[in-house]
Amino acid sequence: MSANEDTHTPNTTGVDEGLARHGGISYLHIPATDVQASAGFYGAVFGWRIANRDSPRPGFTDPTGHVGGAWVTDQAVAREPGLLLYIYVDHIDAAVARIEALGGQIVTAPHREGTLWVATFRDPAGNLLGIWQEGALTERGEQHG
């Protein structure tokens, strides 16, 4: 299956069943200065499936199929924390390396919060987001117990 293929089917109203869950966060607009660059960044860093990649408004679905959205150029980039979205990653150090290699910037380096590792970053447009990794860790990336 290619990254552009959608694995979910619309229900009888045309709404994707993976997104239509009562009370579930399901759709985001992510401000972008270059929608294709942002689509490429999130696809490569987090494995998001990209739809209409070459259009003026590419869309995405995350690997769970429960969150989708689009990159938009008519909204202000979220440079300062307000509502701060965190994305779960399996290996925070690998995610940090991909973020930096693909034009993002680490704002807060990975650090412990209880049994979690968390970090914040700016995407290529400048939006501030977070990443987190679950698990009892003695060192980043080394999960124990």
C-alpha positions as CSV (number, residue, x, y, z in Angstrom):
1,M,0.0,0.0,0.0
2,S,1.4,3.4,-0.9
3,A,1.5,6.4,1.5
4,N,-1.3,8.0,-0.5
5,E,-3.8,5.2,-0.2
6,D,-6.6,5.6,2.4
7,T,-7.4,2.5,4.4
8,H,-10.7,3.7,5.9
9,T,-14.1,3.7,4.3
10,P,-16.8,6.3,4.5
11,N,-19.9,5.4,6.4
12,T,-23.4,6.0,4.8
13,T,-23.0,9.8,5.4
14,G,-19.6,10.0,3.7
15,V,-17.7,10.5,6.9
16,D,-14.7,8.3,7.5
17,E,-15.6,5.7,10.1
18,G,-12.1,5.9,11.7
19,L,-12.6,9.6,12.4
20,A,-16.3,9.6,13.4
21,R,-16.1,8.7,17.1
22,H,-18.2,10.6,19.6
23,G,-15.9,12.7,21.8
24,G,-12.7,11.7,20.0
25,I,-10.3,14.3,18.8
26,S,-10.4,13.5,15.1
27,Y,-9.5,16.4,12.8
28,L,-6.8,19.1,12.9
29,H,-5.8,22.0,10.7
30,I,-2.0,22.5,10.9
31,P,-0.9,25.9,9.8
32,A,1.8,25.8,7.1
33,T,3.9,28.2,5.1
34,D,4.6,25.5,2.5
35,V,2.0,22.7,2.6
36,Q,4.0,20.2,0.5
37,A,7.1,20.7,2.8
38,S,4.9,20.2,5.9
39,A,3.2,17.1,4.4
40,G,6.6,15.6,3.6
41,F,7.9,16.4,7.1
42,Y,5.0,14.8,9.0
43,G,4.9,11.8,6.6
44,A,8.6,11.1,7.0
45,V,8.9,11.8,10.8
46,F,5.7,10.2,12.0
47,G,4.5,8.0,9.2
48,W,1.3,9.9,8.5
49,R,-0.5,8.9,5.3
50,I,-0.8,11.8,3.0
51,A,-3.7,12.4,0.6
52,N,-3.7,14.8,-2.3
53,R,0.0,15.4,-1.8
54,D,0.4,17.7,-4.8
55,S,-2.8,19.8,-4.2
56,P,-2.9,23.2,-2.5
57,R,-4.3,21.5,0.6
58,P,-2.9,18.0,1.2
59,G,-4.6,16.0,3.9
60,F,-3.3,13.4,6.3
61,T,-4.4,10.5,8.5
62,D,-2.2,9.4,11.4
63,P,-1.1,5.8,11.6
64,T,-4.0,5.0,14.0
65,G,-6.6,6.2,11.6
66,H,-8.3,8.1,14.4
67,V,-6.9,11.6,13.6
68,G,-6.9,13.3,10.2
69,G,-6.6,16.8,8.9
70,A,-5.0,19.1,6.5
71,W,-2.3,21.7,6.3
72,V,-3.6,25.2,5.7
73,T,-2.0,28.5,4.8
74,D,-4.8,30.8,6.0
75,Q,-4.2,30.3,9.8
76,A,-1.5,31.7,12.0
77,V,1.5,29.4,12.8
78,A,1.3,28.4,16.4
79,R,4.8,29.5,17.6
80,E,3.9,29.8,21.3
81,P,2.3,27.2,23.5
82,G,-1.4,27.6,24.0
83,L,-3.0,24.3,23.1
84,L,0.0,22.1,22.8
85,L,-0.4,18.9,20.9
86,Y,1.8,15.9,21.7
87,I,2.5,13.0,19.3
88,Y,3.4,9.6,20.7
89,V,6.6,8.0,19.3
90,D,8.1,4.6,19.9
91,H,11.7,5.9,20.2
92,I,12.1,9.5,21.2
93,D,15.8,9.8,20.2
94,A,15.1,8.5,16.7
95,A,12.2,10.9,16.4
96,V,14.4,13.8,17.5
97,A,17.0,12.9,14.9
98,R,14.3,12.7,12.1
99,I,12.8,16.0,13.2
100,E,16.2,17.8,13.0
101,A,17.2,16.1,9.8
102,L,14.0,17.1,8.1
103,G,14.0,20.8,8.9
104,G,12.4,20.8,12.4
105,Q,14.0,22.3,15.5
106,I,14.1,20.8,19.0
107,V,12.9,23.4,21.5
108,T,13.0,21.3,24.7
109,A,15.3,18.3,24.6
110,P,13.9,15.0,25.7
111,H,13.5,14.9,29.5
112,R,11.7,12.7,32.1
113,E,8.2,13.4,33.3
114,G,7.6,10.4,35.6
115,T,8.0,7.3,33.5
116,L,7.7,9.2,30.3
117,W,10.2,11.0,28.1
118,V,8.9,14.2,26.5
119,A,10.3,16.9,24.2
120,T,9.0,19.8,22.2
121,F,9.9,20.9,18.7
122,R,9.0,23.3,15.9
123,D,8.0,21.9,12.6
124,P,9.3,23.5,9.4
125,A,6.6,26.2,9.5
126,G,7.4,27.1,13.1
127,N,4.5,25.4,14.9
128,L,5.3,24.3,18.4
129,L,4.4,20.7,19.2
130,G,5.5,17.9,21.5
131,I,6.5,14.3,21.3
132,W,6.4,11.7,24.1
133,Q,7.6,8.1,24.7
134,E,6.1,5.8,27.2
135,G,7.9,3.5,29.5
136,A,10.1,3.1,32.5
137,L,13.5,4.3,31.1
138,T,16.9,4.3,32.5
139,E,18.2,6.1,29.4
140,R,16.3,7.4,26.4
141,G,15.4,4.7,24.0
142,E,16.2,1.9,26.5
143,Q,12.9,0.6,27.8
144,H,13.0,-1.7,30.8
145,G,10.3,-3.7,32.6
